[in-house]
Amino acid sequence: MKLLFALLLCFLLLTSIFMEPALAAPRFCESKCRARCAKAKVKARCAKYCNICCAKCKCVPSGTYGNKHQCPCYKKMKNSKGKPKCP
């Protein structure tokens, strides 16, 4: 019985660790990324990458372009080609 309880506790702890980024983003990131991508030519792609960056960094720079100094993590993220990942 104690073993079952210990396994259940470990499972809950691990799932909460891995689910945090997915749960941190929804409302905050959606509204911030909608504003950030308002003038983007390809809004869907902009929103996708903005939400990925927001979930990881928990911040989005203000405005539709630039201002990345407001969110250093957002500024540092690069794609596989070494170019900025976050819009």
Residue frames as a rotation matrix with the C-alpha (Angstrom) as fourth column:
MET 1
0.569 0.823 0.000 0.00
0.823 -0.569 0.000 0.00
0.000 0.000 -1.000 0.00
LYS 2
0.469 -0.479 -0.742 2.83
0.119 -0.798 0.590 2.39
-0.875 -0.365 -0.317 0.86
LEU 3
-0.606 -0.712 0.355 4.56
0.404 0.109 0.908 1.51
-0.685 0.694 0.222 -2.40
LEU 4
-0.110 0.674 0.730 1.41
0.984 -0.031 0.177 2.29
0.142 0.738 -0.660 -4.38
PHE 5
0.810 0.395 -0.433 1.04
0.503 -0.848 0.168 5.62
-0.301 -0.354 -0.886 -2.59
ALA 6
0.043 -0.894 -0.446 4.70
0.090 -0.441 0.893 6.47
-0.995 -0.078 0.061 -3.24
LEU 7
-0.652 -0.247 0.717 4.36
0.681 0.227 0.697 5.63
-0.335 0.942 0.021 -6.96
LEU 8
0.335 0.859 0.387 1.20
0.927 -0.373 0.026 7.71
0.166 0.350 -0.922 -7.25
LEU 9
0.709 -0.138 -0.691 2.91
0.262 -0.859 0.441 10.65
-0.654 -0.493 -0.573 -5.54
CYS 10
-0.402 -0.916 -0.016 5.92
0.216 -0.111 0.970 10.38
-0.890 0.386 0.243 -7.90
PHE 11
-0.392 0.342 0.854 3.60
0.920 0.172 0.353 10.21
-0.026 0.924 -0.382 -10.91
LEU 12
0.692 0.720 -0.041 1.72
0.721 -0.692 0.014 13.33
-0.018 -0.040 -0.999 -9.85
LEU 13
0.395 -0.642 -0.657 4.95
0.097 -0.683 0.724 15.19
-0.914 -0.350 -0.207 -9.19
LEU 14
-0.624 -0.687 0.372 6.42
0.401 0.126 0.907 14.29
-0.671 0.715 0.197 -12.59
THR 15
-0.102 0.647 0.756 3.25
0.984 -0.043 0.170 15.14
0.143 0.762 -0.632 -14.50
SER 16
0.799 0.399 -0.450 3.03
0.492 -0.864 0.107 18.53
-0.346 -0.307 -0.887 -12.80
ILE 17
-0.054 -0.906 -0.420 6.63
0.094 -0.423 0.901 19.29
-0.994 0.009 0.108 -13.79
PHE 18
-0.781 -0.303 0.547 6.06
0.510 0.196 0.837 18.41
-0.361 0.933 0.001 -17.45
MET 19
0.055 0.903 0.426 2.63
0.984 -0.121 0.128 20.04
0.167 0.413 -0.896 -17.70
GLU 20
0.063 -0.033 -0.997 3.71
0.595 -0.801 0.064 23.42
-0.801 -0.597 -0.031 -16.26
PRO 21
-0.856 -0.412 -0.313 4.78
0.038 -0.654 0.756 24.99
-0.516 0.635 0.575 -19.60
ALA 22
-0.723 0.635 0.271 1.55
0.498 0.208 0.842 23.90
0.478 0.744 -0.467 -21.27
LEU 23
0.196 0.866 -0.460 -0.58
0.963 -0.081 0.257 25.27
0.186 -0.493 -0.850 -18.45
ALA 24
-0.286 -0.399 -0.871 1.34
0.647 -0.751 0.132 28.50
-0.707 -0.526 0.472 -17.95
ALA 25
-0.918 -0.359 0.166 0.61
0.341 -0.504 0.793 29.90
-0.201 0.785 0.585 -21.38
PRO 26
-0.302 0.796 0.525 -3.07
0.953 0.273 0.133 29.96
-0.037 0.540 -0.841 -22.34
ARG 27
0.680 0.732 -0.032 -4.66
0.728 -0.680 -0.090 33.28
-0.087 0.038 -0.995 -21.45
PHE 28
0.435 -0.586 -0.684 -1.58
0.019 -0.753 0.657 35.41
-0.900 -0.299 -0.316 -20.80
CYS 29
-0.584 -0.784 0.209 0.28
0.193 0.116 0.974 34.23
-0.788 0.610 0.084 -23.89
GLU 30
-0.157 0.592 0.791 -2.71
0.976 0.214 0.034 34.25
-0.149 0.777 -0.611 -26.21
SER 31
0.823 0.537 -0.184 -3.54
0.516 -0.843 -0.152 37.88
-0.236 0.030 -0.971 -25.55
LYS 32
0.297 -0.800 -0.521 0.09
-0.192 -0.584 0.789 39.05
-0.935 -0.134 -0.327 -25.57
CYS 33
-0.618 -0.571 0.541 0.87
0.355 0.411 0.840 37.13
-0.701 0.711 -0.051 -28.77
ARG 34
0.266 0.776 0.572 -2.28
0.946 -0.098 -0.308 38.38
-0.183 0.623 -0.760 -30.47
ALA 35
0.882 0.007 -0.472 -1.06
0.033 -0.998 0.046 41.93
-0.471 -0.056 -0.881 -29.86
ARG 36
-0.052 -0.996 -0.074 2.53
-0.190 -0.063 0.980 41.07
-0.981 0.065 -0.186 -30.82
CYS 37
-0.694 -0.236 0.680 1.47
0.490 0.537 0.687 39.48
-0.527 0.810 -0.257 -34.12
ALA 38
0.236 0.906 -0.352 -1.22
0.308 -0.413 -0.857 42.03
-0.922 0.094 -0.377 -35.05
LYS 39
0.525 -0.068 -0.848 0.79
-0.654 -0.670 -0.351 43.41
-0.545 0.739 -0.396 -38.00
ALA 40
-0.466 -0.735 0.493 2.45
-0.250 0.644 0.723 40.15
-0.849 0.214 -0.484 -39.10
LYS 41
-0.378 0.281 -0.882 1.94
-0.922 -0.032 0.385 39.05
0.080 0.959 0.271 -42.70
VAL 42
-0.218 0.263 -0.940 1.62
-0.093 0.953 0.288 35.40
0.971 0.150 -0.183 -41.65
LYS 43
0.030 0.316 0.948 -0.34
-0.890 -0.423 0.169 35.68
0.454 -0.849 0.269 -38.41
ALA 44
0.918 0.376 -0.125 -0.72
-0.294 0.858 0.422 31.94
0.265 -0.350 0.898 -37.78
ARG 45
0.363 -0.867 -0.343 3.04
0.569 0.497 -0.655 31.29
0.738 0.043 0.674 -37.93
CYS 46
-0.377 -0.469 0.798 3.78
-0.274 -0.767 -0.580 34.36
0.885 -0.438 0.161 -35.82
ALA 47
0.359 0.621 0.697 1.25
-0.868 -0.054 0.494 33.28
0.344 -0.782 0.519 -33.18
LYS 48
0.873 -0.061 -0.484 2.60
0.112 0.991 0.078 29.71
0.475 -0.122 0.872 -33.14
TYR 49
-0.023 -0.983 -0.184 6.18
0.616 0.131 -0.777 30.74
0.787 -0.131 0.602 -32.43
CYS 50
-0.330 -0.024 0.944 5.18
-0.506 -0.840 -0.198 33.56
0.797 -0.543 0.265 -30.12
ASN 51
0.670 0.665 0.331 3.16
-0.653 0.316 0.688 31.15
0.353 -0.677 0.646 -27.98
ILE 52
0.651 -0.538 -0.535 6.05
0.501 0.835 -0.230 28.66
0.570 -0.118 0.813 -27.89
CYS 53
-0.386 -0.860 0.333 8.43
0.332 -0.466 -0.820 31.40
0.861 -0.206 0.466 -26.76
CYS 54
-0.086 0.450 0.889 5.94
-0.712 -0.652 0.261 32.83
0.697 -0.610 0.377 -24.27
ALA 55
0.871 0.435 -0.226 5.31
-0.197 0.733 0.652 29.44
0.449 -0.523 0.724 -22.68
LYS 56
0.341 -0.830 -0.441 9.04
0.769 0.517 -0.376 28.94
0.540 -0.211 0.815 -22.16
CYS 57
-0.618 -0.703 0.351 10.00
0.448 -0.683 -0.577 32.50
0.646 -0.199 0.737 -21.20
LYS 58
-0.015 0.759 -0.651 6.74
0.997 -0.041 -0.071 33.55
-0.081 -0.650 -0.756 -19.53
CYS 59
-0.006 0.076 -0.997 6.96
0.130 -0.989 -0.076 36.98
-0.991 -0.130 -0.004 -21.13
VAL 60
0.207 0.082 0.975 6.38
0.978 0.014 -0.209 38.70
-0.031 0.996 -0.078 -24.48
PRO 61
-0.794 -0.537 -0.285 7.95
0.525 -0.842 0.124 42.04
-0.306 -0.051 0.950 -25.46
SER 62
0.110 0.858 -0.502 5.53
0.284 -0.511 -0.811 44.93
-0.953 -0.053 -0.300 -25.92
GLY 63
-0.030 -0.040 -0.999 4.64
-0.749 -0.660 0.049 46.25
-0.661 0.750 -0.009 -29.35
THR 64
0.897 0.435 0.084 4.52
-0.241 0.639 -0.731 44.48
-0.371 0.635 0.677 -32.69
TYR 65
0.678 -0.735 0.011 8.26
0.374 0.332 -0.866 44.58
0.633 0.591 0.500 -33.40
GLY 66
-0.201 -0.881 0.428 11.51
-0.103 -0.415 -0.904 44.99
0.974 -0.226 -0.007 -31.47
ASN 67
0.253 0.233 0.939 11.64
-0.863 -0.384 0.328 45.68
0.437 -0.894 0.104 -27.73
LYS 68
0.569 -0.037 -0.822 13.21
0.086 0.996 0.015 42.25
0.818 -0.079 0.570 -27.15
HIS 69
-0.576 -0.790 0.210 15.39
-0.096 -0.190 -0.977 43.77
0.812 -0.583 0.034 -24.43
GLN 70
-0.083 0.653 0.753 12.27
-0.947 -0.287 0.145 43.58
0.310 -0.701 0.642 -22.23
CYS 71
0.817 0.372 0.441 12.41
-0.475 0.868 0.147 39.78
-0.328 -0.330 0.885 -22.30
PRO 72
-0.069 -0.982 -0.178 16.01
-0.943 0.006 0.332 38.45
-0.325 0.191 -0.926 -22.46
CYS 73
-0.375 -0.015 0.927 14.94
-0.032 0.999 0.003 34.79
-0.927 -0.029 -0.375 -22.73
TYR 74
0.662 0.724 0.194 12.73
0.253 0.028 -0.967 35.66
-0.706 0.689 -0.165 -25.70
LYS 75
0.681 -0.479 -0.555 15.65
-0.703 -0.640 -0.310 37.44
-0.207 0.601 -0.772 -27.35
LYS 76
-0.271 -0.919 0.285 18.10
-0.817 0.376 0.436 34.53
-0.508 -0.115 -0.853 -26.83
MET 77
0.190 0.393 0.900 15.95
0.051 0.911 -0.409 31.78
-0.981 0.124 0.153 -28.38
LYS 78
-0.372 -0.399 -0.838 17.25
-0.835 -0.251 0.490 30.74
-0.406 0.882 -0.239 -31.82
ASN 79
0.797 0.601 -0.052 16.02
-0.546 0.681 -0.487 28.31
-0.257 0.417 0.872 -34.45
SER 80
0.660 -0.538 0.525 18.13
0.428 0.843 0.326 25.52
-0.617 0.009 0.787 -35.94
LYS 81
0.472 -0.468 0.748 19.64
0.760 -0.214 -0.614 27.97
0.447 0.857 0.254 -38.44
GLY 82
-0.444 -0.705 -0.553 20.78
0.894 -0.388 -0.225 30.35
-0.056 -0.594 0.802 -35.69
LYS 83
-0.665 0.304 0.682 18.20
0.054 -0.891 0.450 33.00
0.745 0.337 0.576 -36.47
PRO 84
-0.813 0.376 0.445 15.73
-0.566 -0.331 -0.755 34.42
-0.136 -0.865 0.482 -33.92
LYS 85
-0.836 0.540 -0.101 12.94
0.511 0.832 0.218 31.96
0.202 0.130 -0.971 -33.16
CYS 86
-0.171 0.800 -0.575 10.61
0.837 -0.191 -0.513 34.42
-0.520 -0.569 -0.637 -31.48
PRO 87
0.021 0.257 0.966 8.75
0.839 -0.530 0.123 37.10
0.543 0.809 -0.226 -33.44
